Amino acid sequence: MSALSRGLISRLHHLLSVNPRASLAPGPTRTPLTFHLCRRFSSEALVDGADIVYEPTRIIEAKPGVMTPQSKRTGVIAVKCGMAALWDKWGARIPISILWVDDNIVSQVKTVEKEGIFALQIGCGQKKAKHLTKPEVGHFRAQGVPMRRKLREFPVTEDGLLSVGTSIGVRHFVPGQYVDVTGITRGKGFQGGMKRWGFKGGPASHGNSLAHRAIGSTGQRDAPGKVFKGKKMPGRMGGKQRTVKNVWIYKIDPARNLMWVRGQVPGAEGNFVFIRDAFYKKPDISQLPFPTYFAPEDEDPLELEPLVADLGDVDPFMVAD
């Protein structure tokens, strides 16, 4: 073997022996990380592959655990069903958004050893294989889960991992807690400055001709002689990802996997939204099921009654946040 070939093989062996993602694993132990599969390239390599070293596979069990302040649970995918109005015991009208958690399952588990992060890929809804692309069909078949209409990845901590195929329902949350809801806002097309940014517009009295809704001046003559980037002007409005924070859960219906939340959520009816525990108004960890809710074997979800949040002695809808 030439010197060039031996040098190239030595270089490949060095690159494959070092993890490019991270040199230390998170956590108190901080043990070195290695590749899941490492093979030595040399002229003496065995043909039958006996020199291949396999990393022990992480065993993930779907069972209840103990949540800590540093723990992070997965979120769920829901469908926005519409708006409603309720009246509380004080007679106040409550604007409510109804969300449907449609057959959420864990479709993939990502770990530090393989992907460099701890995350869960959640699938929602049903879809036929003929309506999916070949890579999507191959992904579901490789994981051994049914075809899903929508996928979303949620970062979690190591203690929040769930096994592939675990079902997640609306009881993943509890009434009275706060959540963050992410979705795509309604697209409103190309709009002017008054509708898009709330401009006042031109005067409607004498002397104004064809400039009642114009945005007015946008530049500064010779200095600087241009329009600065980011100037508020007419353009496409809506159709962007937005997150509504600190949404309060009023009621959940385990029989129909429905959730009533206070206020509006982004998106039109029928759009997907992504729900997870609130970042700012963190819920009480002693009340949350961790890593998710596991129904008993003798429990019939069709016989469960809706769970309503405790309003207490003070009307939470009339108190400012």
N, C-alpha and C positions, 0 to 999 in steps of 0.2 A: 504494500500500500504506500502511495506517495506521501511525502510530508504534508502537502496541501490537504489531502484527504484526511490524514490523521488530525491536523489542526482544526479542520471544519467539524469533525466529529467531536473533538474535545470541546469546542465552543458550543455546539448544540447540547451536549451533556451538561455544561455549566448553566445554560439558559433554562433548561428544563428542571434543574435541581433547585432553582430559586423561585419563590412565589412572588410574582410582580405586584400583587395586590397589597399585601401587608406582611410585615415581618413579625408582628406580634398580634395575638388574638385579644379581643376585648375581654375584660373581666379581671378579677383579682389575681388569678394565677398567671395570666399573660404568657402562655406557652407558645413556642414557635409553631407556625403553620407550615404545612407541606401540601404538595399537590395530591389530589385523589389518586392519580395514576402517574407513576414515574418509571420510565424505562431507560436503561443505560444503553447508549449507542456506542458500540465498539466492535472491533473485528472478532472479539470472542463472545459476542452476544449469542444466546441460545436461540435456535430456530423455532423451537416449540413455545417460546414465550415464558419459560420458567423463571426468568429473571425479572418479571414485572412485579412491582410492589404495589399492593392495594391498601388504601387507607380504610380503616374500619368505618362502616356505614353508621351514621347517626340514627338511633332508634327514637322515633317520635310517637308517643302514646297520647291518645285523646282521652284525657281524664281531668277531673277538677283539680285545681291547684290553689295556691295562696298568692294573692296579688300584693305586691309591694308598691311604695310610692314611685319607684323607678320603672315599674312594669308598664308595658304598652300593649294594649289589645288590638286585634284586627278590627277593621270596619266592615260595613256591609254595603251592598248595592240595592237600591230601591227604585221603584217607579213612581213618579209623581202622578197621583190620581186626580187631584183638583183641590179646590178650596171649599170650605164650609164655614158655618157660623154656629157657635154654641152659646148658651147662657149659663153662667155659673150661679151659685146659690145666693149671690148678692144682686143678681139681676143684670149683670154687666154682659155685654155682647163680646164674644171671644172669636177673633179671626183664626181659623184653623186650616192647616195644610194636611192633606191625607197622603200618606206614603205607603206603598205596598212592597214588602220584602219578599221577592219572588224567587223561591228555591235557590238560596245561596249555598254553595258548597265550596270546599277548598279544592282547587284544581291543580295547584302546584305549591311546593314548599321550597324556599330558597334559604340556604344556610351559608355561613361564613366559609366553610371548607370548600364549597363548590362555586358559589356565585359571589362571595365576598360580603354578603349582607344577610341579615335575618329578615325575611318578608314572607307574606302569604299572598298567593294569587287567588282571588275569589271570582267564581263564575256565577252568573245570574241568568234566569230564564231558560227557555228551551229553543233549539233551532235544529233543523234537519241538516244532515251532512251535505246535501246537494246545494245548500245555500251558503256554505262556508268554503273558504279557499283550501287548497290541498295542505299548505303548511298548518292551518288551523286544525284541520281534521287529524293530521299526523300528531299534533301536540296533544289533543285530547285522548287519542288512542294510546299514545306513549305513557300518559299518566293514568290510563285506565278509568277515566271518568266520563259521564255522558256529555254530549255536545251542549255547549252553553252559548247564549246569545251575546252576553257582555262580560268582559273580563276587566279586572282592576286589581292592581297590586297595592298592598298596604304594608308599610314597614312595621315590624313588631320587635319585641325583645325576645331573647332566647327562651324565657319561660312562657312566652305567649304563643309558641308554635303549636300547630294542630296537624294531624295526619291528613293525607290526601283522601278526599271523599267525605270529610266531616261536614255535616249539615249545620248551617247557621240560620236561626230563625229570628223572629222579632223579639223574642225574650233575651236576646243578646244584650238588650238595653232594658232599663227599668224606668217606670214613670217617675217624673220629677227630676230627672237628671238633665244636664245640658249636653248638647252635641253640636258639632260643626257639620254643616251640609254644603257640599260642593256640587255644582252643576253648570251647564251651559245656558247662559241667559237667552232670552227670546231675541231672535234677529229682527231688527227693524229696518234693515236696508240702508240706503244712502239718505241721510237726513241733514237739514240745515243747522246753522249755529244756534238758533233759538230752541229747537227741540233737543238737539244733542247736548248743548252746554248750558241752556237756560239763559241765553243772551236776552237783553231787553228789546232789541230791535230799534229801527229808526222811528222818528216822530210820525204820527198819523195826521198831522195838521197840514196847513197850506205850505206849499213849497217843496214837498217831498214827492218825488215821482219815481215809481218802480223800485223803491229802496226801503219799503216798510219792514221787510224781514231780512235785510242785508246785515252782514256782520260788521261792516264799517272798515276803518283803516286797519291794516295789518303790518305796515312797515314804518320806518323812521327816515324817509327821504335819503339823502346822500350818505349819512352816517347812521348805521353801517351799510345802508344800501341793499339790504336783503331782509328776508323774513326768517326769523329764528326757527330752528327745528322745535317741534312740539307745540307750535302755536295752535290754539283752539280754533278749528275751522270746520266747515262741513265735511262729512265723510261717513264711512260705514259705522253704524250704531248697533250695539248688541252682538249676540253670537260669540261671546267670550266666556271663558271659565271664571267663575266667581264663587267665593265661599261666604256663606252667611254664618257668622259665629254666634255661639251661645244661644242656640235654638232650644227652647224648653219643651220636653216631651210631656204632653198632657195625658194621653191614654194609649194603651196598646191592646190589640185584640189577637191573642195567640191562635184562635180558631181560624182566622182569615189572614193572619200575618200582616195586619194593618197597624199603622202608627199615626197618631194624631199629634202634630206639633204646633206650637204657637207661632203665628205670623206666616210670612211668605218664604218660600224657598226658590232658588233660581231655576229657570227653565219653564217650558210649556208642559201641558198635560201630556203624559205618555213618555216624557224624557226620563233618562236615567239620572239619578243623583247618588252621591256617595256620602255615607254617614259614618262618622267615628266620634269617639269621646272628645268632648270639648278640650281645647288647649288651655284656655284661660280659666274658665269656671270648671275646674276639675271635679268630677263626681266623687262621692264617698266610696272608697275602694271596698269598704266592708259590705256594701249593698250590691256591687257588681258581680255577676258570675264570671269566673276566670278559669281558663282563657275564653270560655263561652258557656252558654247554658246547655247542659246535658239533661235531656228529658228522661225521667224514670221509665222503665220498661212497661209498667202498668198504666201509664198516663195516656189518656185519649185526648189529643189536642182539640178535637171537635166539641168536647164537652167543657172546655175551659171558659171561664167568664172573663170579660175584659177587665184589665187592671187600670185604675184611674189614680192619678197622682193626688196626694193629700194636699188640699188647698190651705189647710190650717185656719187660723183665726183672722189672718190678713189676706185680702184679695191679692194674689200675686200678679194678676193682669192689670191692676190699677196702680201698682207700685212701680216707680221708675227704676230701670235697671241700674 
